[in-house]
Amino acid sequence: MKTVLHRASNTVNAHLTALDHFFSQLGLGPAIVRRDDAPKLAPRALDARQQKRHLRAVERRPLARDRAIGRLLFYSGVRIAELVALDDNDIPLSARKGKVIVRSGKGETSREIPLLDGTARASVTEWRTERASWPGAADNPALLLNRRGGRLSTRAVDQLVDELATDADILDDADALALSAHILRHTLATNLLRAGVDIVVVAELLGHARLDTTRRYTLPTHADLEDAVGRLPTDQ
């Protein structure tokens, strides 16, 4: 796969994992093959220009609910399952402050995330005003409702994020959509660490049980590698 098909290390390892499952289903146990050492790079995050395009695309959404989703994912870094599990009273707001209370995160842990961005708080307030006229608003405690009055699904949020990626023209090198709720979470972590926030604080905000998980965001990105090589002297 590496020498003939020229596949990347992550692709090679994904195929080997599939073979492991196949052999295990046959009762033969995992295939005895050494995994390829993949490059140690930070998880994908949006760069500064992509972040601005994402926020502009969020601003253009006609529904206050969708604007609230786009900004909550960006400014709180909640996982998509944590987002749809939020009840209306899980985001208490005041004139200058707010917070997102995750009551049952990964590993059944809870945490509180300060919500200080004014546009994010305003979006939640606007949605609450609009939400009052939606089906199920009086009976369903969920913060995010669908058109039938039920709790919004993770699939619906995924679809919204795909639409935001298309609107903001956020694509990867293969011209595929390069935006997801998890990439927005990666973006928050990267922004915080590069702003000098202590890694322990970032781990708490993200709900990481182990610092090694958070430490991945301190690794270089492809852009960092390009910037480093771009600093070399040239003869032009």
C-alpha positions in Angstrom: 0.0 0.0 0.0 2.9 2.4 0.7 5.2 1.6 -2.1 2.8 0.7 -4.9 -0.4 2.6 -4.1 1.4 5.4 -2.3 -1.2 5.5 0.6 -0.7 7.6 3.7 0.2 6.0 7.0 -3.3 6.6 8.5 -4.9 5.0 5.5 -2.6 2.0 5.8 -3.4 1.6 9.5 -7.1 1.9 8.8 -7.0 -1.0 6.4 -5.0 -3.0 8.8 -7.6 -2.4 11.5 -10.3 -3.6 9.1 -8.3 -6.8 8.5 -8.0 -7.3 12.3 -11.8 -7.2 12.6 -12.1 -9.6 9.6 -9.7 -12.2 11.0 -11.3 -11.8 14.5 -14.7 -12.5 13.1 -13.3 -15.7 11.6 -12.0 -16.7 15.0 -8.3 -16.4 13.9 -7.4 -13.4 16.0 -5.9 -10.1 14.8 -3.5 -10.2 11.9 0.1 -10.0 13.1 1.2 -7.0 11.2 3.2 -4.0 12.5 1.3 -0.7 12.3 2.9 2.1 10.3 4.2 5.0 12.3 2.0 7.9 11.4 3.3 11.5 11.5 2.6 13.1 14.9 0.6 16.2 14.0 -2.1 18.1 15.8 -5.8 17.3 15.1 -7.2 19.3 12.2 -8.5 22.7 13.3 -9.7 25.8 11.3 -7.2 28.5 10.6 -7.9 32.1 11.3 -9.5 32.8 7.9 -11.6 29.7 8.0 -12.8 30.6 11.5 -14.0 34.0 10.2 -15.8 32.4 7.3 -17.5 30.0 9.6 -18.8 32.7 11.9 -20.0 34.8 8.9 -21.8 31.7 7.5 -23.4 31.2 11.0 -24.6 34.8 11.0 -26.3 34.3 7.6 -28.5 31.4 8.9 -32.2 32.3 9.0 -33.1 30.3 12.1 -32.0 31.6 15.5 -31.6 28.0 16.6 -29.0 27.3 13.9 -27.1 30.5 14.8 -27.1 29.4 18.4 -25.8 25.9 17.4 -23.0 27.3 15.2 -21.8 29.7 17.9 -22.1 27.2 20.8 -20.0 24.6 19.0 -17.4 27.3 18.2 -17.2 29.0 21.6 -17.8 26.2 24.1 -16.2 23.2 22.3 -19.0 20.8 23.5 -19.2 17.4 21.8 -22.1 17.0 19.4 -23.8 14.5 21.8 -23.4 16.9 24.7 -24.9 19.8 22.6 -28.1 18.0 21.8 -28.4 16.7 25.4 -28.5 20.2 26.8 -31.8 21.3 28.4 -33.0 24.8 28.3 -31.9 25.5 31.9 -28.4 24.2 31.2 -27.3 27.6 29.8 -27.9 30.2 32.5 -27.2 33.7 31.2 -26.8 37.1 32.8 -26.1 40.5 31.2 -22.4 39.9 31.0 -21.8 36.2 31.6 -23.1 32.8 30.9 -22.1 29.2 31.1 -22.8 25.9 29.5 -23.5 23.1 32.0 -22.7 19.6 30.6 -24.4 17.2 33.0 -23.4 13.9 31.5 -20.3 14.2 29.3 -18.0 11.4 28.1 -17.5 8.9 30.8 -20.6 10.3 32.6 -18.6 13.3 33.9 -20.0 16.8 34.3 -18.4 20.2 33.8 -19.2 23.9 33.4 -17.9 26.0 30.5 -18.0 29.8 30.8 -19.8 31.4 27.8 -18.4 34.9 27.7 -18.8 35.7 24.0 -21.6 38.3 23.6 -22.7 37.0 20.2 -23.0 33.5 21.5 -25.1 34.6 24.5 -27.2 36.8 22.2 -27.8 33.8 19.9 -29.1 31.7 22.7 -31.4 34.5 23.9 -32.8 35.0 20.4 -33.4 31.3 20.0 -35.2 31.1 23.4 -37.5 33.8 22.2 -38.2 32.0 18.9 -38.3 28.6 20.7 -41.4 29.7 22.7 -43.5 29.5 19.6 -42.3 26.1 18.4 -44.2 22.8 19.0 -43.1 21.1 22.2 -41.7 24.2 23.8 -43.9 24.0 26.8 -43.4 20.3 27.4 -40.0 19.4 26.2 -37.0 20.5 28.4 -34.6 20.2 25.5 -32.8 23.4 24.5 -32.7 22.5 20.8 -36.0 21.4 19.3 -36.8 20.0 15.9 -39.9 21.1 13.9 -42.0 18.3 15.4 -41.3 19.4 19.0 -38.8 16.7 19.8 -35.2 17.0 20.9 -32.9 17.8 17.9 -30.7 14.8 16.8 -27.0 14.7 16.3 -27.7 13.8 12.6 -29.5 17.1 12.2 -26.6 19.0 13.7 -24.2 17.2 11.4 -26.3 18.2 8.5 -26.3 21.8 9.6 -22.5 21.9 10.0 -22.1 20.4 6.5 -24.3 23.3 5.2 -22.2 25.8 7.1 -19.0 24.3 5.5 -20.5 24.6 2.1 -21.6 28.2 2.6 -18.3 29.1 4.1 -16.4 27.2 1.4 -14.3 25.3 4.0 -12.7 22.5 2.1 -9.6 20.3 2.5 -6.8 19.7 0.0 -9.0 17.1 -1.7 -11.9 19.6 -2.1 -14.0 17.7 0.5 -15.9 19.4 3.2 -13.5 20.1 6.1 -15.8 21.1 8.9 -17.5 19.1 11.6 -18.5 19.6 15.2 -15.3 17.9 16.3 -13.2 20.1 14.1 -14.8 23.1 15.8 -13.9 21.5 19.2 -10.3 21.0 17.9 -10.3 24.7 16.9 -11.3 25.9 20.4 -8.5 23.8 22.0 -5.9 25.0 19.5 -6.9 28.6 20.0 -6.7 28.3 23.8 -3.4 26.6 23.9 -1.8 29.0 21.4 -3.1 31.9 23.5 -1.0 30.5 26.4 -3.9 29.0 28.5 -2.6 26.3 30.8 -3.1 22.8 29.4 -4.8 21.7 32.7 -7.4 24.4 32.2 -8.0 23.4 28.6 -8.4 19.8 29.6 -11.0 20.8 32.1 -12.9 22.9 29.6 -12.9 20.0 27.0 -13.8 17.3 29.6 -10.6 15.3 29.0 -9.9 12.7 31.6 -6.2 12.5 30.6 -3.8 15.3 29.8 -2.2 13.2 27.0 -5.4 13.7 25.1 -5.2 17.5 25.4 -1.4 17.5 24.7 -2.1 16.4 21.1 -3.2 20.0 20.4 0.3 21.2 21.1 1.7 19.2 18.2 2.6 21.1 15.0 0.1 21.3 12.1 0.9 21.1 8.4 0.7 24.9 8.4 3.3 25.1 11.1 5.7 22.9 9.1 5.2 25.0 6.0 5.8 28.2 8.0 9.0 26.7 9.4 10.4 25.7 6.0 9.3 29.1 4.6 11.7 30.8 7.0 14.7 29.3 5.3 16.8 31.7 3.2 16.4 31.5 -0.6 18.5 32.6 -3.5 15.7 34.6 -5.1 
